[in-house]
Amino acid sequence: MKIRNAVFIILLFVSCRQDDDLPFQWVKFGNRITYNYVAQNNSEDNVLILSVGYKDGSEQLRLRYTYPIWDSTSTYKSAGEDYNVVRKIDGLHKRVSSNCGFGGAIFPGNSDALRAPAITFVGDTYPEYYCAKSLINRHFLIETKKEINVPLGTFSTTVLQDSVFLRKEYWDQKNGLMMIEMLDSTGIVTSRYEAASRNF
């Protein structure tokens, strides 16, 4: 009985934690980080923006990466990716629908995948699923407390590498995503985005 009561108290404590007690506090509506692009024969300032906004028509937070690309008319356009995010006690999670297609309209639900951990152990792997069923990516934790220097400053980061997009991400849970390295098929860094400024 004592053990059961202790577990209940712990669960009650965790469920009652205020949002501001959770890690990745920088993930708040309106915050953004701007990055410089660096490659062997090219560099450009302020080419990538990571912003925190709301999903249309809701208060669901989303991370969105936007960057300029050239089209056939030689004008800049914005392109990138975005995904819903949820802050939890163990880190920043990517939220996706757990039911897709016709079933999603009848039985809606969500599935959360750990995207950037707050508690880190080298060698950990964080899978990502489509519709909570089909494995589409894996993020490997390859280094902790990796100190990096970027235009925004010096940060101690957790390094994640994914299995699909061939990139490394350098996360600082207090300050944000500090650097993204793009790799070729042999694992050589071909370019990177370095955090240069932020509005928080």
C-alpha positions in Angstrom: 0.0 0.0 0.0 2.8 2.4 0.8 4.4 1.8 -2.6 1.2 2.4 -4.3 0.6 5.6 -2.4 4.1 6.8 -3.3 3.6 6.1 -7.0 0.3 8.0 -6.8 2.0 11.0 -5.2 4.7 11.0 -7.8 2.2 10.9 -10.7 0.1 13.6 -9.1 3.2 15.8 -8.7 4.2 15.3 -12.4 0.6 15.9 -13.6 0.4 19.1 -11.6 3.7 20.6 -12.8 3.3 24.0 -14.3 4.2 24.5 -17.9 7.0 26.8 -16.9 8.7 24.0 -15.0 9.1 21.9 -18.1 12.3 21.9 -20.2 12.7 23.8 -23.5 11.0 26.9 -22.1 12.1 28.9 -25.2 9.4 27.1 -27.2 6.8 29.8 -26.8 4.6 31.5 -29.3 6.4 34.3 -31.2 9.9 33.2 -30.4 12.3 32.8 -33.3 16.0 32.1 -34.1 17.7 33.3 -37.2 20.7 31.4 -38.8 23.6 32.1 -41.1 24.5 29.7 -43.8 28.1 28.5 -44.1 29.5 26.2 -46.9 32.9 25.7 -48.3 32.6 28.2 -51.2 29.6 30.2 -50.0 28.1 31.9 -47.0 25.1 34.1 -46.4 23.6 35.7 -43.4 20.1 35.4 -42.1 18.9 32.7 -44.5 17.0 30.4 -42.1 14.4 31.2 -39.5 13.1 28.8 -36.8 9.9 30.2 -35.4 7.3 29.1 -32.9 3.7 29.7 -33.9 0.2 28.2 -33.6 -1.4 25.6 -35.8 -4.2 27.3 -37.8 -7.3 27.6 -35.7 -5.9 26.2 -32.5 -3.3 26.8 -29.7 -1.2 23.9 -30.7 2.4 25.0 -30.9 4.3 24.4 -34.1 8.0 24.7 -35.0 8.5 26.0 -38.5 11.8 26.3 -40.5 11.7 28.7 -43.4 14.6 29.5 -45.8 15.0 31.3 -49.1 15.3 29.2 -52.2 15.8 30.3 -55.8 13.1 29.4 -58.4 13.2 29.7 -62.2 12.5 33.5 -61.9 15.5 34.0 -59.7 13.4 35.3 -56.8 13.5 34.3 -53.2 10.7 32.1 -51.9 10.1 30.6 -48.5 10.2 26.8 -48.1 10.7 24.5 -45.2 9.0 22.1 -42.8 6.9 22.5 -39.8 5.5 20.2 -37.1 3.4 20.3 -34.0 5.4 20.2 -30.7 4.6 19.5 -27.1 6.9 20.1 -24.1 7.0 17.3 -21.6 9.2 16.5 -18.6 11.5 14.3 -20.7 12.0 16.8 -23.6 10.5 18.3 -26.7 8.1 16.0 -28.6 6.8 16.0 -32.1 3.1 15.4 -32.2 1.5 13.7 -35.2 -1.9 12.1 -35.8 -2.1 8.5 -34.6 -4.9 7.7 -37.1 -4.6 8.7 -40.7 -7.0 8.4 -43.7 -10.6 7.7 -43.2 -10.1 6.3 -39.7 -8.6 9.6 -38.5 -11.9 11.4 -39.0 -13.8 8.8 -37.0 -11.2 8.0 -34.3 -8.9 11.1 -34.0 -5.9 10.9 -31.8 -2.3 12.0 -31.4 1.0 10.2 -31.0 4.1 12.0 -29.6 7.7 11.2 -30.6 10.6 12.5 -28.5 12.3 15.0 -30.9 14.9 16.6 -28.5 15.5 15.0 -25.1 16.0 16.8 -21.9 17.7 13.7 -20.2 20.4 12.4 -22.4 22.4 9.2 -22.8 24.8 8.7 -25.7 23.5 5.8 -27.9 19.9 6.5 -27.3 17.6 6.3 -30.3 14.4 8.1 -30.8 12.1 6.6 -33.5 9.6 8.6 -35.5 6.5 7.0 -36.9 3.9 8.0 -39.6 0.4 7.6 -38.3 2.0 6.0 -35.2 2.6 2.8 -37.2 5.2 3.1 -40.0 8.7 3.9 -39.0 9.9 6.9 -41.1 13.0 8.2 -39.3 15.3 7.6 -36.4 17.2 10.2 -34.4 20.4 9.0 -32.8 22.0 10.8 -29.8 25.7 10.8 -30.6 27.1 13.3 -28.2 26.2 15.2 -25.1 27.7 18.5 -23.7 29.2 19.3 -27.0 30.5 22.9 -26.8 30.1 24.8 -30.1 30.7 28.4 -31.1 28.2 30.1 -33.4 27.7 33.8 -34.0 25.1 33.9 -31.2 27.7 32.7 -28.7 29.1 29.5 -27.1 26.7 26.8 -26.1 26.8 23.3 -24.6 24.7 21.1 -26.8 23.2 17.7 -27.3 23.9 16.3 -30.8 21.3 14.3 -32.7 21.7 12.7 -36.1 18.8 11.4 -38.1 18.7 8.5 -40.5 16.8 10.1 -43.4 17.7 13.7 -44.0 21.4 13.3 -43.3 21.8 16.1 -40.9 23.1 16.7 -37.3 21.2 19.0 -35.0 22.8 20.7 -32.0 20.2 21.4 -29.3 20.5 23.5 -26.2 17.3 23.0 -24.2 17.6 26.4 -22.6 18.5 28.4 -25.7 17.2 26.5 -28.7 18.5 24.7 -31.8 22.0 26.3 -32.1 23.3 24.6 -35.3 22.3 22.3 -38.1 24.9 20.4 -40.2 24.1 19.0 -43.5 25.9 15.8 -44.4 26.7 13.9 -47.6 26.2 10.1 -48.0 29.6 9.4 -46.5 28.9 11.5 -43.4 31.0 14.5 -44.4 29.6 17.9 -43.5 28.8 19.9 -46.6 27.2 22.9 -45.1 25.7 24.2 -41.9 23.3 26.7 -40.4 24.6 28.6 -37.3 22.4 30.5 -34.9 23.1 34.2 -35.3 20.3 36.0 -33.5 17.1 35.5 -31.6 14.2 37.6 -30.2 14.1 36.1 -26.7 
